[in-house]
Amino acid sequence: MRLLIDGTPLLTGGSLQAAIAFVLNVCSRPDIAWLAAFPASTVDMLPPDIVADPRMRFFPKAGKFDMLRLRGQLAALEREHSPGLTFTVFGPAYFRARSFHLVGFARPRLIYKPEDYFGRPTIGSRLAEAGWAHLFKRSDHFVVETTTARRRLASRLGICETVIDVIPNGVNPLLSTIKTTPRDPTGPARILVPAAAYPHKNLDVIPAVARALCQLVPTIDFEFRLTLPPESTAWQTLAATARNLGVADRLKAIGNLALPKLGSAYLDASLVFLPTLLEVSTAVYPESFHFERPLVTSDLDFARDLCGEAALFVPPRDPEEIARRIYWLLQSPAKQASIVASGKTQLMSNYATPERKFGMQIDLLRRCLEVKSGKREWHSIS
């Protein structure tokens, strides 16, 4: 199998982790001749041996001209490698592949009504969504992580569900090898927020939650640890808000973390907090289950579908109520234990092991090649 792996749409977060996991697994397969393209900005988050692999190609992606150049660079890479299949791990892809093009989907704003979460959409956001939809529709086949996303994507793009495969999310293989340990009960409550600064992650609520916690229990010792670079605009904005609210010392930026350091951040955490407003799927949930840390997340339908009983659900736009529930959970070892136990069950029943997920990915790639070669009918690929 000759394969071009396209990771250029990625920057950070769970989508990048999934792409790293796929590359790590492909490295162990001598029957796959592969070449991969990633943004240069992801180098620090990749394992050093992967970065050094000559089959990895890195491209700048900082400005508009870089984005325009990527289209030609990816097309040139495809001509160089002559793959039978191109896999854009999460799209939309920046170029239209000549080979059979499989594209992963993780754009929640494209399949949920934005007015339900962000207010009335602007003309600009509507145009952006129309552009995303156009780019996705150029794909030959899709892969998503939940049946809900499959149904919604088919409806949004006006395509048949049989051209969309479902491969469940799971824990990155590098993280899955890290054994969990009991959390340290001493020191401040360390509340890990492992999320990139996308608008739908709703990180803006955190300074207000910190203030509400301080007002609720003035003696409480806690710290929100956000996986944002200290020099980033997103962090500087949050830090300024926290200063204005008198809680600057309650928020800490720990940076974009490579996977081993991310594992350590989970092990150091008292609990995990994700106030997200929209998700197709997120790595935070299975990672919290794997590391046996209590999870606090949004009381929304997708979160309940993905977590079951393995989380404490909070209204994501109500900082006072979030603070009350977080404090209650910190004071309730029994509830923490219940959430952790449910997380173990949820991880086993609703998420794929790294080995099973990669097996499903390889099976899908092979079926895509059969469609390309005419050995399988398009409508029967799923």
C-alpha positions as CSV (number, residue, x, y, z in Angstrom):
1,M,0.0,0.0,0.0
2,R,1.3,3.4,-1.0
3,L,-0.1,6.1,1.4
4,L,0.1,9.8,1.7
5,I,-0.8,11.0,5.2
6,D,-2.0,14.6,5.3
7,G,-1.8,16.2,8.7
8,T,-1.5,19.8,7.5
9,P,-4.9,21.0,8.7
10,L,-3.9,20.2,12.3
11,L,-2.4,22.5,14.9
12,T,-2.8,21.0,18.4
13,G,-5.2,19.1,20.6
14,G,-6.9,15.7,20.2
15,S,-6.9,15.8,16.4
16,L,-3.1,16.2,16.3
17,Q,-2.8,13.4,18.9
18,A,-4.9,11.1,16.7
19,A,-2.6,11.9,13.7
20,I,0.5,11.2,15.7
21,A,-1.0,7.8,16.9
22,F,-1.7,6.9,13.3
23,V,1.9,7.7,12.1
24,L,3.4,5.8,15.0
25,N,1.4,2.8,14.1
26,V,2.1,3.0,10.4
27,C,5.9,3.1,11.2
28,S,5.6,-0.5,12.4
29,R,4.1,-1.7,9.1
30,P,6.7,-2.5,6.4
31,D,3.9,-3.3,4.0
32,I,2.9,0.4,3.9
33,A,5.1,2.8,1.9
34,W,4.1,6.1,3.4
35,L,4.9,9.8,3.3
36,A,3.4,12.3,5.7
37,A,3.0,16.1,5.7
38,F,2.5,18.1,8.9
39,P,2.8,21.8,9.9
40,A,6.2,22.9,11.0
41,S,4.6,24.3,14.2
42,T,3.8,20.7,15.4
43,V,7.5,19.6,15.6
44,D,7.8,20.2,19.3
45,M,4.7,18.1,20.0
46,L,5.9,15.1,18.0
47,P,8.2,12.3,19.3
48,P,11.8,13.1,18.3
49,D,12.2,9.8,16.4
50,I,9.2,10.6,14.3
51,V,10.4,14.1,13.5
52,A,13.8,12.7,12.4
53,D,12.1,10.2,10.0
54,P,12.8,11.2,6.4
55,R,9.3,10.3,5.4
56,M,8.0,13.2,7.5
57,R,7.8,16.5,5.7
58,F,7.1,19.7,7.5
59,F,5.7,22.9,6.0
60,P,5.2,26.4,7.3
61,K,1.7,27.4,8.1
62,A,1.8,30.7,9.8
63,G,0.2,33.2,7.4
64,K,-2.2,33.4,4.5
65,F,0.5,32.9,1.9
66,D,1.7,29.8,3.6
67,M,-1.9,28.4,3.4
68,L,-2.0,29.2,-0.3
69,R,1.4,27.6,-0.9
70,L,0.3,24.4,0.9
71,R,-2.1,23.5,-1.9
72,G,0.7,23.3,-4.4
73,Q,3.2,21.7,-2.0
74,L,0.8,18.9,-1.2
75,A,0.0,18.3,-4.8
76,A,3.8,18.1,-5.5
77,L,4.2,15.7,-2.7
78,E,1.5,13.5,-4.1
79,R,3.2,13.5,-7.5
80,E,6.5,12.6,-5.9
81,H,5.1,9.7,-3.9
82,S,2.4,8.4,-6.3
83,P,0.1,7.0,-3.5
84,G,-2.9,4.8,-4.2
85,L,-4.6,6.6,-1.3
86,T,-4.4,10.0,0.5
87,F,-5.6,10.1,4.1
88,T,-6.3,13.6,5.5
89,V,-6.5,12.6,9.1
90,F,-8.9,15.5,9.9
91,G,-10.1,17.9,7.2
92,P,-11.0,19.8,5.4
93,A,-8.1,19.2,3.1
94,Y,-6.2,22.1,1.6
95,F,-5.9,20.3,-1.8
96,R,-7.8,18.0,-4.0
97,A,-6.0,14.7,-4.2
98,R,-5.7,12.8,-7.5
99,S,-5.6,9.6,-5.6
100,F,-8.6,8.2,-3.7
101,H,-9.1,10.7,-0.9
102,L,-10.2,9.6,2.6
103,V,-10.9,12.5,5.0
104,G,-11.5,12.5,8.7
105,F,-14.2,14.9,10.1
106,A,-14.1,16.8,13.4
107,R,-15.7,20.2,12.7
108,P,-18.6,20.5,15.2
109,R,-19.7,23.9,14.0
110,L,-20.4,22.4,10.6
111,I,-23.0,19.9,11.9
112,Y,-24.5,21.8,14.8
113,K,-26.5,25.0,14.6
114,P,-24.1,27.7,15.8
115,E,-26.9,29.9,17.0
116,D,-27.6,27.3,19.6
117,Y,-24.2,27.9,21.2
118,F,-22.7,31.1,20.0
119,G,-25.7,33.4,19.2
120,R,-26.7,34.5,15.7
121,P,-24.0,33.6,13.2
122,T,-22.3,36.4,11.3
123,I,-22.1,36.5,7.5
124,G,-18.4,35.7,7.8
125,S,-19.1,32.6,9.8
126,R,-21.7,31.4,7.4
127,L,-19.4,31.9,4.5
128,A,-16.7,30.0,6.3
129,E,-19.0,27.1,7.0
130,A,-20.1,27.0,3.4
131,G,-16.5,27.0,2.3
132,W,-15.7,24.1,4.7
133,A,-18.7,22.2,3.4
134,H,-17.5,22.7,-0.2
135,L,-14.0,21.4,0.6
136,F,-15.4,18.4,2.4
137,K,-17.7,17.4,-0.4
138,R,-14.7,17.0,-2.7
139,S,-13.6,14.0,-0.7
140,D,-14.2,10.4,-1.8
141,H,-14.9,8.9,1.6
142,F,-15.2,10.1,5.2
143,V,-14.3,8.7,8.6
144,V,-15.9,10.1,11.9
145,E,-15.7,9.0,15.5
146,T,-19.4,8.7,16.5
147,T,-22.6,7.5,14.8
148,T,-24.2,10.9,15.7
149,A,-21.5,12.7,13.7
150,R,-22.1,10.3,10.8
151,R,-25.8,11.0,10.7
152,R,-25.3,14.8,11.1
153,L,-22.5,15.0,8.5
154,A,-24.5,13.1,5.9
155,S,-27.4,15.4,6.5
156,R,-25.3,18.6,6.3
157,L,-23.4,17.6,3.1
158,G,-26.4,15.9,1.5
159,I,-24.6,12.6,1.0
160,C,-25.4,9.0,1.8
161,E,-24.3,7.6,5.2
162,T,-22.7,4.6,3.4
163,V,-19.8,6.8,2.4
164,I,-19.0,7.6,6.0
165,D,-17.3,5.1,8.3
166,V,-17.3,5.3,12.1
167,I,-14.1,4.5,13.9
168,P,-14.3,5.2,17.7
169,N,-12.0,7.5,19.5
170,G,-9.5,6.2,22.0
171,V,-6.4,6.9,24.0
172,N,-3.2,7.7,22.1
173,P,-0.9,4.6,22.2
174,L,1.9,6.7,23.8
175,L,-0.5,7.7,26.6
176,S,-2.0,4.3,27.0
177,T,1.4,2.9,28.1
178,I,1.6,5.3,31.0
179,K,0.2,3.7,34.1
180,T,-2.1,5.7,36.3
181,T,-1.2,6.5,39.9
182,P,-3.3,7.7,42.8
183,R,-3.4,11.5,42.9
184,D,-1.4,13.4,45.4
185,P,-3.9,14.7,48.1
186,T,-1.5,17.4,49.3
187,G,-1.1,20.9,48.0
188,P,-3.6,22.9,45.9
189,A,-6.4,21.3,43.9
190,R,-4.9,21.0,40.5
191,I,-7.7,21.4,37.9
192,L,-6.3,20.4,34.4
193,V,-7.9,22.0,31.4
194,P,-6.4,20.1,28.4
195,A,-7.8,22.1,25.5
196,A,-6.7,24.3,22.7
197,A,-8.0,27.9,22.5
198,Y,-10.8,27.2,20.0
199,P,-13.9,29.3,20.6
200,H,-16.1,26.2,21.1
201,K,-13.9,25.1,24.0
202,N,-15.3,28.0,26.1
203,L,-12.1,28.7,28.0
204,D,-13.3,32.3,28.6
205,V,-15.5,31.1,31.4
206,I,-12.5,29.9,33.5
207,P,-11.5,33.2,35.1
208,A,-15.1,33.8,36.3
209,V,-15.2,30.2,37.7
210,A,-12.0,30.9,39.6
211,R,-13.5,34.1,41.1
212,A,-16.7,32.3,42.0
213,L,-14.7,29.5,43.8
214,C,-12.8,32.1,45.8
215,Q,-16.0,33.9,46.7
216,L,-17.7,30.6,47.6
217,V,-14.8,29.3,49.8
218,P,-12.2,32.0,50.5
219,T,-9.8,29.5,52.1
220,I,-9.8,27.1,49.1
221,D,-6.4,26.4,47.5
222,F,-6.7,25.6,43.8
223,E,-5.2,26.2,40.4
224,F,-6.5,25.9,36.9
225,R,-3.8,24.5,34.6
226,L,-4.4,25.3,30.9
227,T,-2.5,23.7,28.1
228,L,-1.9,27.0,26.4
229,P,1.5,28.5,25.5
230,P,2.3,31.4,27.9
231,E,3.2,33.6,25.0
232,S,-0.1,33.0,23.1
233,T,-2.7,35.7,22.5
234,A,-5.4,33.4,23.9
235,W,-3.5,33.0,27.2
236,Q,-2.6,36.7,27.5
237,T,-6.3,37.5,27.1
238,L,-7.4,35.0,29.8
239,A,-4.6,36.2,32.1
240,A,-5.7,39.8,31.7
241,T,-9.3,38.9,32.5
242,A,-8.1,36.9,35.6
243,R,-6.1,39.9,36.8
244,N,-9.1,42.2,36.4
245,L,-11.1,39.7,38.5
246,G,-8.4,39.4,41.1
247,V,-7.6,35.7,40.4
248,A,-4.4,35.9,38.4
249,D,-2.6,33.5,40.6
250,R,-5.4,30.9,40.1
251,L,-4.7,30.3,36.4
252,K,-1.5,28.8,35.0
253,A,-0.4,28.2,31.4
254,I,1.6,25.0,31.1
255,G,2.0,25.1,27.3
256,N,1.3,22.8,24.4
257,L,2.5,19.5,25.8
258,A,4.2,16.7,24.0
259,L,2.4,13.4,24.9
260,P,4.7,12.2,27.7
261,K,4.4,15.6,29.5
262,L,0.6,15.6,28.9
263,G,0.5,12.2,30.6
264,S,2.3,13.7,33.6
265,A,-0.1,16.6,33.6
266,Y,-3.0,14.2,34.0
267,L,-1.2,12.3,36.8
268,D,-0.7,15.6,38.6
269,A,-4.3,16.6,38.3
270,S,-6.9,16.5,41.0
271,L,-9.6,16.6,38.4
272,V,-10.1,17.4,34.7
273,F,-12.3,20.2,33.5
274,L,-13.6,20.7,29.9
275,P,-16.3,23.4,29.6
276,T,-16.8,22.8,25.9
277,L,-19.8,24.0,24.0
278,L,-19.5,21.7,20.9
279,E,-17.7,18.5,20.1
280,V,-17.7,15.8,17.5
281,S,-15.5,13.8,19.8
282,T,-12.7,14.7,22.1
283,A,-9.6,12.9,23.4
284,V,-10.0,14.5,26.8
285,Y,-12.8,12.2,27.8
286,P,-11.1,8.8,27.2
287,E,-7.8,10.3,28.5
288,S,-9.5,11.3,31.8
289,F,-11.0,7.8,32.0
290,H,-7.6,6.1,31.3
291,F,-5.7,8.2,33.9
292,E,-8.6,7.7,36.4
293,R,-9.1,11.4,37.1
294,P,-12.6,12.7,37.9
295,L,-14.0,14.6,34.9
296,V,-16.2,17.7,35.0
297,T,-17.7,18.7,31.7
298,S,-20.7,20.5,30.0
299,D,-24.2,19.3,30.6
300,L,-24.9,19.0,26.8
301,D,-26.2,16.1,24.7
302,F,-22.9,15.2,23.0
303,A,-21.1,15.1,26.4
304,R,-23.6,12.8,28.0
305,D,-23.5,10.6,24.9
306,L,-19.7,10.3,25.1
307,C,-19.4,10.1,28.9
308,G,-22.4,8.3,30.2
309,E,-22.1,8.3,34.0
310,A,-18.4,9.0,33.9
311,A,-18.5,12.8,34.5
312,L,-20.0,15.5,36.7
313,F,-22.0,17.6,34.3
314,V,-22.2,21.4,34.7
315,P,-24.0,24.3,32.9
316,P,-21.1,25.6,30.8
317,R,-22.1,29.2,30.8
318,D,-22.8,29.5,34.6
319,P,-19.6,30.1,36.5
320,E,-21.2,30.3,39.9
321,E,-22.9,26.9,39.4
322,I,-19.7,25.4,37.9
323,A,-17.8,26.6,41.0
324,R,-20.3,25.1,43.4
325,R,-20.2,21.7,41.7
326,I,-16.4,21.6,41.4
327,Y,-16.1,22.4,45.1
328,W,-18.7,19.8,46.0
329,L,-16.7,17.2,43.9
330,L,-13.4,18.1,45.5
331,Q,-15.0,17.5,48.9
332,S,-16.7,14.2,47.9
333,P,-14.2,11.3,47.6
334,A,-17.1,8.9,47.1
335,K,-18.4,10.8,44.1
336,Q,-14.9,11.0,42.7
337,A,-14.5,7.3,43.0
338,S,-17.9,6.7,41.4
339,I,-17.0,8.8,38.4
340,V,-13.6,7.1,38.0
341,A,-15.2,3.7,38.2
342,S,-17.7,4.7,35.5
343,G,-14.9,6.0,33.4
344,K,-13.2,2.6,33.4
345,T,-16.4,1.0,32.2
346,Q,-17.0,3.7,29.6
347,L,-13.5,3.4,28.2
348,M,-13.9,-0.3,27.7
349,S,-17.4,-0.3,26.2
350,N,-17.5,2.9,24.1
351,Y,-13.9,3.6,23.0
352,A,-11.4,1.6,21.0
353,T,-8.1,0.3,22.2
354,P,-5.1,1.7,20.3
355,E,-4.6,-1.7,18.6
356,R,-8.3,-2.1,17.6
357,K,-8.5,1.5,16.3
358,F,-5.5,1.1,14.1
359,G,-6.8,-2.3,12.8
360,M,-10.1,-0.6,11.9
361,Q,-8.1,2.2,10.1
362,I,-6.1,-0.2,8.1
363,D,-9.2,-2.2,7.2
364,L,-10.9,1.0,6.0
365,L,-7.8,2.0,3.9
366,R,-7.8,-1.4,2.2
367,R,-11.5,-1.1,1.4
368,C,-11.0,2.3,0.0
369,L,-8.3,0.9,-2.3
370,E,-10.7,-1.9,-3.4
371,V,-13.3,0.8,-4.4
372,K,-10.6,2.6,-6.4
373,S,-9.6,-0.6,-8.2
374,G,-13.2,-1.5,-8.9
375,K,-13.2,-4.6,-6.7
376,R,-15.9,-3.2,-4.4
377,E,-18.9,-1.1,-5.2
378,W,-19.0,2.4,-3.8
379,H,-22.3,1.9,-1.9
380,S,-20.9,-1.2,-0.1
381,I,-17.7,0.3,1.4
382,S,-19.3,0.7,4.8
